[in-house]
Amino acid sequence: ARMTEEETIGAKLEVRELEKATKNAEREIERLSREVMGIEVERKEIGERRATKELDVQDLQESIERFTLQKADAENQKSSVEERAKDIRDKLSKVKPEFVKAKEDEDTKQSEVLQCERKLNALHAKRGRSAQFQTEKQRDEWIDEQV
């Protein structure tokens, strides 16, 4: 059971082929190991980004809830303010005619006061001129001098 030279050469060639195949397989294993590590790193990064996005979504949902409550509160306040404004407009519409009448009365009274003041001033002026002269003759002489 000795091997012939051809069988030996064939066996050596087969060994070399197997060694090449083994090296190629080892290289492929190394390349696949690096690819697996890269995929693992990427999977971890994706998981971290996913966790961050989930937190962002949660924050946004909380913000939406908060803004919804604020909006409802603002709408309630708006309704309250509109009601108060309506009440005030109603009161104003009831009081305005009285105010307009009072203003007209005030203007009339002010006009009467001014008219009375003019009459009083005219009377004071007349009295002042009459007190300036003791007789009609003195007054007439003064008027002639002025003319």
Secondary structure as a PSIPRED ss2 file (coil, helix, strand):
# PSIPRED VFORMAT (PSIPRED V4.0)

   1 A C   1.000  0.000  0.000
   2 R C   1.000  0.000  0.000
   3 M C   1.000  0.000  0.000
   4 T C   1.000  0.000  0.000
   5 E H   0.000  1.000  0.000
   6 E H   0.000  1.000  0.000
   7 E H   0.000  1.000  0.000
   8 T H   0.000  1.000  0.000
   9 I H   0.000  1.000  0.000
  10 G H   0.000  1.000  0.000
  11 A H   0.000  1.000  0.000
  12 K H   0.000  1.000  0.000
  13 L H   0.000  1.000  0.000
  14 E H   0.000  1.000  0.000
  15 V H   0.000  1.000  0.000
  16 R H   0.000  1.000  0.000
  17 E H   0.000  1.000  0.000
  18 L H   0.000  1.000  0.000
  19 E H   0.000  1.000  0.000
  20 K H   0.000  1.000  0.000
  21 A H   0.000  1.000  0.000
  22 T H   0.000  1.000  0.000
  23 K H   0.000  1.000  0.000
  24 N H   0.000  1.000  0.000
  25 A H   0.000  1.000  0.000
  26 E H   0.000  1.000  0.000
  27 R H   0.000  1.000  0.000
  28 E H   0.000  1.000  0.000
  29 I H   0.000  1.000  0.000
  30 E H   0.000  1.000  0.000
  31 R H   0.000  1.000  0.000
  32 L H   0.000  1.000  0.000
  33 S H   0.000  1.000  0.000
  34 R H   0.000  1.000  0.000
  35 E H   0.000  1.000  0.000
  36 V H   0.000  1.000  0.000
  37 M H   0.000  1.000  0.000
  38 G H   0.000  1.000  0.000
  39 I H   0.000  1.000  0.000
  40 E H   0.000  1.000  0.000
  41 V H   0.000  1.000  0.000
  42 E H   0.000  1.000  0.000
  43 R H   0.000  1.000  0.000
  44 K H   0.000  1.000  0.000
  45 E H   0.000  1.000  0.000
  46 I H   0.000  1.000  0.000
  47 G H   0.000  1.000  0.000
  48 E H   0.000  1.000  0.000
  49 R H   0.000  1.000  0.000
  50 R H   0.000  1.000  0.000
  51 A H   0.000  1.000  0.000
  52 T H   0.000  1.000  0.000
  53 K H   0.000  1.000  0.000
  54 E H   0.000  1.000  0.000
  55 L H   0.000  1.000  0.000
  56 D H   0.000  1.000  0.000
  57 V H   0.000  1.000  0.000
  58 Q H   0.000  1.000  0.000
  59 D H   0.000  1.000  0.000
  60 L H   0.000  1.000  0.000
  61 Q H   0.000  1.000  0.000
  62 E H   0.000  1.000  0.000
  63 S H   0.000  1.000  0.000
  64 I H   0.000  1.000  0.000
  65 E H   0.000  1.000  0.000
  66 R H   0.000  1.000  0.000
  67 F H   0.000  1.000  0.000
  68 T H   0.000  1.000  0.000
  69 L H   0.000  1.000  0.000
  70 Q H   0.000  1.000  0.000
  71 K H   0.000  1.000  0.000
  72 A H   0.000  1.000  0.000
  73 D H   0.000  1.000  0.000
  74 A H   0.000  1.000  0.000
  75 E H   0.000  1.000  0.000
  76 N H   0.000  1.000  0.000
  77 Q H   0.000  1.000  0.000
  78 K H   0.000  1.000  0.000
  79 S H   0.000  1.000  0.000
  80 S H   0.000  1.000  0.000
  81 V H   0.000  1.000  0.000
  82 E H   0.000  1.000  0.000
  83 E H   0.000  1.000  0.000
  84 R H   0.000  1.000  0.000
  85 A H   0.000  1.000  0.000
  86 K H   0.000  1.000  0.000
  87 D H   0.000  1.000  0.000
  88 I H   0.000  1.000  0.000
  89 R H   0.000  1.000  0.000
  90 D H   0.000  1.000  0.000
  91 K H   0.000  1.000  0.000
  92 L H   0.000  1.000  0.000
  93 S H   0.000  1.000  0.000
  94 K H   0.000  1.000  0.000
  95 V H   0.000  1.000  0.000
  96 K H   0.000  1.000  0.000
  97 P H   0.000  1.000  0.000
  98 E H   0.000  1.000  0.000
  99 F H   0.000  1.000  0.000
 100 V H   0.000  1.000  0.000
 101 K H   0.000  1.000  0.000
 102 A H   0.000  1.000  0.000
 103 K H   0.000  1.000  0.000
 104 E H   0.000  1.000  0.000
 105 D H   0.000  1.000  0.000
 106 E H   0.000  1.000  0.000
 107 D H   0.000  1.000  0.000
 108 T H   0.000  1.000  0.000
 109 K H   0.000  1.000  0.000
 110 Q H   0.000  1.000  0.000
 111 S H   0.000  1.000  0.000
 112 E H   0.000  1.000  0.000
 113 V H   0.000  1.000  0.000
 114 L H   0.000  1.000  0.000
 115 Q H   0.000  1.000  0.000
 116 C H   0.000  1.000  0.000
 117 E H   0.000  1.000  0.000
 118 R H   0.000  1.000  0.000
 119 K H   0.000  1.000  0.000
 120 L H   0.000  1.000  0.000
 121 N H   0.000  1.000  0.000
 122 A H   0.000  1.000  0.000
 123 L H   0.000  1.000  0.000
 124 H H   0.000  1.000  0.000
 125 A H   0.000  1.000  0.000
 126 K H   0.000  1.000  0.000
 127 R H   0.000  1.000  0.000
 128 G H   0.000  1.000  0.000
 129 R H   0.000  1.000  0.000
 130 S H   0.000  1.000  0.000
 131 A H   0.000  1.000  0.000
 132 Q H   0.000  1.000  0.000
 133 F C   1.000  0.000  0.000
 134 Q C   1.000  0.000  0.000
 135 T C   1.000  0.000  0.000
 136 E H   0.000  1.000  0.000
 137 K H   0.000  1.000  0.000
 138 Q H   0.000  1.000  0.000
 139 R H   0.000  1.000  0.000
 140 D H   0.000  1.000  0.000
 141 E H   0.000  1.000  0.000
 142 W H   0.000  1.000  0.000
 143 I H   0.000  1.000  0.000
 144 D H   0.000  1.000  0.000
 145 E H   0.000  1.000  0.000
 146 Q H   0.000  1.000  0.000
 147 V C   1.000  0.000  0.000
